[in-house]
Amino acid sequence: MGNEAAEKTEEATERRRQKERERGNVSRSKDMESALVMAISIALMALFGKSMVNNIQNMLRYTFTNLNPNEISVDNVMGVLYPYFQYLAYIILPFFVLLVIFAILIIRLDVGHVFALEKVKFNLENISPRRVLQNAKRTFNPFEPRTMVEFAKSIIKIVVVGACGFSAINSRRADLFGLVGLDTPIAVSVILSILMNMIINMCLAMLVLGFIDKQYQHYEYEKSIKMTKQEIKDEQKDTEGDPKIKSRIRSIQMQMARQRMMSSVPGADVVVTNPTHYAVAVKYDKTKAPAPMVVAKGVDYLAFEIRKIAQDNGVPIVENRPVARALYNTVPVDGVIPSDLYVAVAEILAFVYKQKNGEE
């Protein structure tokens, strides 16, 4: 029974997911990211390839036309190297800057917005001998489930990607055999074409494997953050509060509201009763509201308390069953009476004011 209760069978709540993200624990497929970065690299090479070749040709042309070994000395080394730095910047920077930007975007799309301070905090526990030994056992233990899965994935990737690359070369065997005797520029062009086909085939294979790995990583992540029924209950207690405490708080709030309500009875103009089951205290103060207000109401024991306070403080008590029920059912405490009860309440107040004036 205890084992069954401890099983993580429940889907993670939004709060649990948020906590995991704050710790930096998210679903991430490095294979998918690598495949996308490789695809972007190929696209950028196709985009900047011609420009790179032209800059390389310009650099070589500059070397063979302007570089004089007799003019090279220790004093002007930087002056000699500066044009090469400039050419290398033209060749490399556009490609790598865009590649870095796309790599950041790919990671952002994969994991979302995550800023986990816990991942960058230095923890001495992580370099303790016990933790290092545990990590080593987990890494080098061939029977560790995660190690076995990663090993199987690596073998599959090597086989599939290698087979796709080989198929691209194998399909161009005739072109390779025909390179014998060709001019060097033509031979280089054919080789580059074959290499490009091989790279594209391997990239497509990596994209397919990356998509599969993304689904697997998502499945593993969802499995790792599952919760037990007890964890769900504990989280509900943390977020919503202990039901017993909430009940106690509601009880105290109701008691305080009742006390405030009862303190308004001595200042009421009249208490309308049922005569025993209902009691509603009414007050008319034109500076606060355009119509009379219900300042207290209750049934049974509470009605008895309202009548008792009214008697002790000389507040008139008038028996009117339909009006008492209507006021109790339709008007909240500190609420203004509705227009359809104006006449009935006005008659009661007029009767009370007449009695008071008669006594005076």
N, C-alpha and C positions, 0 to 999 in steps of 0.2 A: 504494500500500500504506500509505504514511504517512497519507494523507488518510482512508483507511478506518479506520485505528486511532484517528484523532482524532475520529471521528464519535460524537456522544453518542446512543447507541442503548440504553443500559441504564437500567432504572428506578432511581431514587434509593434509596439505602439509608436505614435508620432513622437512622444517624449523620449522614448528609448532611442529612436532613430536620430533625433537631434543631439542627444548626448554622445552617441557613437561618432557623429560627424564632428562634434567639438573635440573629441579625442583623436580625430584624424583617421578613424576607422570607417572607410568607405569602400564601395565596390569599384574595383579598378582592374582593368585588363591591360597589362604591359604589352602583351602580344598584339592587341588591337592598336595600341598607340604606336608601337614600332612599325607595324604594317602601314599605318596612315602616314607616318613620317617618311617612310621609304617611298610611298606613292607620291607624296609632295616633293620629295627630292628629285624623283624622275621628272615630274612636271616642271620643276624649276630648271633642271638641266636642259630640258627641251626648250625652255623659254630663254635661258641665258647662254645656251651652248654656243651659238654662233658668235655672240659677243665675247665669250671667254676665248674661243679659238682666235678671233681677231686680235685680242689683247696679247695673247701668247705670241702670235706672229710678230706683232709690233715690238714686243720685248726682245725677241730673238733678233729682229732686224736692227734694233737699237744696239744690241750687244755686238753684232758683227760689223756695224758701221761706225759706231762712236767710241767703243771701248778701246783704249790704247794702253797696253800693259806698261809702257814706259811712264805713263802719267799717274799710275797708281802708287800711292805712298801712304805711310801711316797717318800723315796729317790730313789727307782728304778721303779717308775711307768712307765716312758718312756721305760725303758728296757723291762718291761713286755709287754707293748702295741706294741713295735716295730715289733715283728713277725706278729701281727694281721694286722698292717698297710701294711706289705709286702704282706700278703696273699690277703688282700682286693685290693691292687694294681694289683696283678696278675688276680684277678677275674673281676674287674670293668674296669680298664684302657683300655685294648685293645678294649673292646666293645664300650665304650663311646668315645674314641678318633676317631675310625673309623666312629661312628655314627655322630659325629660333622662334620667330613670332608665331609661325604656324604650329610649331611643337607646343608652345605654351597654350595656344588656343585649343589644340587637340586634347591636352591634359585637362584643361578647364572644362571642355565639353564632356569628358569622360567622368570626372569626379565632381564637377560642379564647384560652387564657391566654398572652399574649405580653408579655414585658418586655424590650425590646431597648435596652440602653444606647447601642449604636452609633448608633441613630437620633437620639438627643438630644445626642450629643457634637458639639462645635464642631470642624469640620475646615476649616482654611484652604484646603485643596486644592479644596473645593467652591466657593469664591468666587474662585479664580484665574482670570485672563482666559482661559486655555486651556479650563478646564472650563466657564466661562460661555458661551464661543463654541460649544463642542461641544453644550451643552444647547440653545442657541438654534437651531443648525442642525438638531438633531433635532426641535425643536418646530415650527419654521416650514418645514421641508422637506416639501412636499406629497407627495413620493414615498417618504418614510420609511414602512415597512410599518405600524408601530404608529400613526403619525399618520393614515394612510389608514384604518385600521380604526376608530380613534376618531371620525374625521370621518363615516364611513359609519354608525356606531352613532348618532351625534348626529342625522343626517338621518332615520334610521329612527325614532328615539324621537320626534322632532318630528312626523313624519308620522302615526305610529300614535296617539300620545297626542292630537294635535290632531284626528285623524279621530274618535276615540272621544268627545272633548268635543263636537265639532260634531254627531255623531249624536244625542247626548243633547238638544241644543238643537233640532235639526231635528225630532225626534220630538214636541216640545212646541210646535210652531209655532202650532197652533190656540190654545193657552193664551196665548202671547205676543200674538197678534193680538187676543185677547179682553180684554186689559188696558185697552184704551181705554174710558174711562167708568167703570171700577171704582173703588170707594173705595180710598183709599191703603192702609189696613191689609191689605185683601184682595190688592191688587196686589203689595205687598211680600211677602206670604206666598207668592204664586205664583212670584214671581221667586226667592225663596230656595229654593223647592222645585226649580225648574229648575236653579239653580246647584248644589244638592246632588246632583242626578242627574248633572250634568256632572262634578262632582268625583269622585263614586264611579266613574263610567265611566273617567275618566282614571286614577284610582288602580288600578283592576283592570288596565288596560292596562300601567301601570308595574310592577305585580307580575309579570305574565307576562313582560315584557321583562327585569325584574330576575332572574327565575328562569333565563331563557336566558343572560343575562350571567354569572350565577354559574357555570353549566356551562362557559361559554367561558373565564372566568377560571381555573377549576380546570384546564381543559385546557392553557391557556397556562402556568400555574404548573408543572404536571407536566412539560411540555416544557422549561421553562427550567432545571429542576434535574436533568434527566437527566445521566447520567455516561458517560464513555468506559470502555472495558474497562480501560485503564491506570489510570484513577482508582479503579476498583473494586479492582484489585490493590494499588495504593498504600495505599488505606484498610485493606485486610486486613493489610498489613504493619504499619501503624501500630497497629491494634487488637490483632492477634494476635502481632506481632513477625515479623521476618525468619525464614523457615524455616531458613536456615543458622545464624543465631544461636540459634534455639530448639534445633536439633539439637546445637549445641555445648554449650548449657547442660545439655541432658539428658545428654550424654556426661560432662560434669563432675560432675553430680549422681550418675550411676551409679558413676563412679569413686570419689567420696567415700563413697558407700554401701558399695561393695565394700571400701574401706579400713577402714571402721568394722567391717564384718563380719569381715574377716580379723584385726582386732585382738582379736576375741572368741575366736578359735580357741585361743590359749594357755591360756585359762581354762576350756575345755570339759572335761567328764568323759570323753568318748569320741568318736571319729570313726568312724561306720559307713560302710563302703565297699561297692562293687559287685563287684569290687575296684578297677577302674581308671577306669571311666566316671563313677561317682557317688561323692560324699563328703558326708556330713552330720555336722556337729559338734553334739553334744547335751550340755546341761548341766542339772543338777538342783539348784535352789536353792529350798528350801521357803519362804524368806523373801520370794521374789519371785513364785512361782507354785506352785499345788498339785500340778503335774505337771512332768515334764521339758520343757525348751524346746529348740527348734532355734535355735542362735546363728549358724550359718553353713552354707551348702550351695552345691554347684556341680557342674558336669559338665565332663568332659574336662580342659582346661587348668586351669580353676579348681579342679576336684577335685584335680588334681596339686598345686596350690599349697597347698590345705588340708591334704593329707597331709604335705607337706614341712614346713609350719609346725608341725603336730602332732608330727612326728618330732623336729624341732629343740627342741621344748619339752616333750618327754616325755609327750605326751598319747597314751593308748592308742588303737590303731587296730584295729577289729574288722570282719572281713569277714562281711557278711550281706546277700546280694543283695536278697531280697524286702523286708526292712525298710528298706534304704537307698533303694530305688526308691519305696516307700510314703511314707517321710518326705519325700523330695524332692518328690514330686508333690502331697502333701496338706497339708503344713505350711509356712507362710511363715517367713521369717527373723524371729526373736523371737516366734514363735508357739508355743503350747502344743500338745503332741502330742494327738491325739484318743484317746478312750477305747478304741477298738478296737485301738490299738497299745500300750496300757499294758503288757500282759503281755510282749510281745516286747521292748520297750525295757527293762522291769524286769529281764528275764533278762540282757540285755546288760550293764546297769549292775551287776547283782549279780555277774556274771562279772568285770567290771573291778575292782569293790571287793574281791573275793576275791583277785584277783591282787595288788592293791596291798598288802592286809593280809599276804599270804603273803611278799611281798618284804620288808616291814617286819619 
